[in-house]
Amino acid sequence: MQKFGFIGLGIMGSAMAANLVRAGFEVAVWNRSPGKAVELVALGAKRLETPQAVVESCQVTFAMLADPAAAEAVCFGKYGVLDAVGHGKGYVDMSTVDAATSRKIAAAITAKGGRFLEAPVSGSRKPAEEGTLVILTAGDRSLYDEALPGLERMGKKVLFLGEVGNGANMKLVVNMVMGGMMAAFCEGLALGTKQGLTTADILDVLDAGAMANPMFRLKGGAVTRGDFSVAFPLKHMQKDLRLAIALGDQAGQPLFTTAAANEAFKRAKALGFGEEDFSAVLKAIT
């Protein structure tokens, strides 16, 4: 059975690493806050003291970090990933970052003789727990093949999209669409209820037609109950919208609705809802 490393044990990473442990893989883990490793250690994972130690302990290491700054800090920082990479070791970064950050990390890893695969995911807490994420990989094909048994335990669909940067760009496209959908959804709920319509009726009509989708079904029921328990933090959605807008600037592509959605999420974050689920954008709209 393969041995994997896993760096980053937040909402997503802890669930993903747990799926690897339950599948019978030997898993070494690290997180900036050691307490987040307690449950994984109880499952059978081994907690190590630094990212460097994790990479040294195995041939393939996964990482799931919050943003580009965190991804760079873990790679380039003291006792970081780069201090241990070499001799064909593989590093699979599953964080949502911009393509430039992904390429920067890839170049540093390969310059030291390592292999790099970006693998951002589409999905939130529940798919991470269930192992039904959609995983968007790009980079070293040999590392993709070696990591695939682990990736298949974390996701229901694993795509290989070619060169580094394609996975990052695909994830930003997916999340900008999702963020725009959520903003429009919340505006519709707000307008409808202010005109005397019930949330239940609005959700029923949406679910009966061409706009029916799992996100509206799941989030609609939750927001009706006032439940904004975090599955995907609002602050991370706003970060992804910001990165998508920057990508649009680079490509000369207007992103009118994405820019408007970003302003709604920025407002919600400024009001203190950044740590809540991204559906809490409703609070900035109503």
Buried (B, 14 or more C-beta within 10 A) or exposed (E): EBBBBBBBBBBBBBBBBBBBBEBEBBBBBBBBEEEBBEEBEEEEBBBBEBBBBBBBBBBBBBBBBBBBEBBBBBBBBEBBBBBBBEEEBBBBBBBBBBBBBBBBBBEBBBEBEBBBBBBBBBBBBEBBBEBEBBBBBBBBEEBBEBBBBBBBBBBEEBBBBEEBBBBBBBBBBBBBBBBBBBBBBBBBBBEBBEEEBEBEEBBEEBEEEEEEEEEBEBBBEBBBEEEBEBBBBBBBBBBBBBBBBBBBEEEEEEBEBBBEBBEBBBBBBEEEBBEBBBBBBBBBBE
